[in-house]
Amino acid sequence: MLTFIIALLVILVVLFLMSGIKIVRQGYHYTIEHFGRFTTVAHPGFNFFMPFFYRVGRRVNMMEQVLDIPGQEIITKDNAMVSTDGVVFFQVLDAAKAAYEVSDLYVAIMQLTTTNLRTVMGSMDLDETLSKRDEINARLLSVVDQATESWGVKITRVEIKDIRPPADIVNAMGRQMKAEREKRAVILEAEGSRASAILRAEGEKQGQILEAEGRREAAFRDAEARERAAEAEAKATQMVSDAIADGNTQAINYFIAQKYVEAVSQFATSPNAKTILFPVEATQLIGSLGGIGEIAREAFGRGSDPAPAGGATPPAVRRRGPFEGSGGSSGQ
């Protein structure tokens, strides 16, 4: 009997001690209450509290959590009805405040985010709500985080998932976007045509400038060539005149024969002439050529011929020119 009583006491003591052991999982904090009043927080790991005097009040999740914001209808500043929803990311930093400063933490955060979402988006135009999501998220984060600070909660992010305008507004926006793109296309096409016309005009201008410069250069070259030809002609004429003044009659024959040959060559190069009749004697042309040879011999060969014996110079044989009479003489 005594052994049974001792064993029973041992079992009761073990049960008593085991009931005071509190194992807290990682990521959670337990609030410990002493006769219903909060006393301390049990951290992850092994904890022991006196049974029957202390008990676990709340099990608070200390990890970052996600709370969905249900879809709702919001009227914007320009009286457009839009549907929107989102998510809130938060983390409990103080387990005691989260457990005892607010009745239902999740409902409170959701309601607070929903009301502030209506306030923020209701103060903006439809175009702003569609294009300034980052601004909406930042304003919501600032307002909700400041409001939940007394609950021991840190709001890390607020994200708007979707904004759905009415169907008629979506259609109007589609038509507006199409008209804007067509406007841009017309503007770009007009600018392209303008640039093309400018470039074409610039090219024509440069072409005309280059053509004018080419004509100017060609005229300058032609004038220079004519000037040189005139100088050569004047020099040749002067030489012939000097030769005539010195009493050399072969010079005039050479000059006249040259003009005669040039005139005959013009008949030969005529494109319309098939048969050419020359009203001149062939001996005249031969005589002219003979006069040319005589001048060449006098100019280049006389200095090299040896002088005759006795120092006497033989009299020069005078040839008739092409236009001198074949039967008469000078009377000398």
C-alpha angles and dihedrals in degrees: 000000000000090000091054092051092050092049090049091052091049091051091050092050091050091049090048092052094044092052089058094054113097118189110196118199122229112271095029137091124200123209114222119213127197108208089334097315121111113247110160147340123255112221126209113293135034118349130170126199129171109268121240089017099060130036139171111267107182134001105217123196108226096186124101109273137194124226122190119225108215120233116271141173116253128186112217127215092267092051096258117146114226133174119222143169136176149164135255124211115202140161131204112235100173115040095191094054092044090051101042108020096063131033100220113011097192096049091045094053092046094050093045092051093046095052093046090047089058091048096049098044093040090062093056135073121247093255090051093050090052097045104033105056092136091056091049091050092049094050093047092048092051095048098043094043091053091049095049096046091094089055093060091249129130116207104212102178141001116196130184107219102190141359115197118189120197119279095250091052090049090053092048090050090050092053091046092051091049092050091048092051092048089050091052091048092052091047092049091048091050091048090049092051090048093050091046092051091048092050092046091051091047090051092049090048092051090045092053091047092051091045091050090048089049092051090047092051092045091049090049091050092047091049091048091049092049090047092052091045090050090049090050091047091048091048092049091048091049091051091050091047091050091049091050091048089054090056098257104142092181089073092064090046089052092049094048092045091053092053089044092055091047091052092050091049090056089060091051095052096048109120094210099049116098099163124026124197117199114203091203136092120256090224090064092060089045090049090051091052089048089054090052090052091049091054091049091050092049091048099045110012106045095073092055099047113099117245117249122253117280094030093268118142114222115234115262117248110235118218124205120250124236093261099042120106117267096217106037133067135207091263095245 
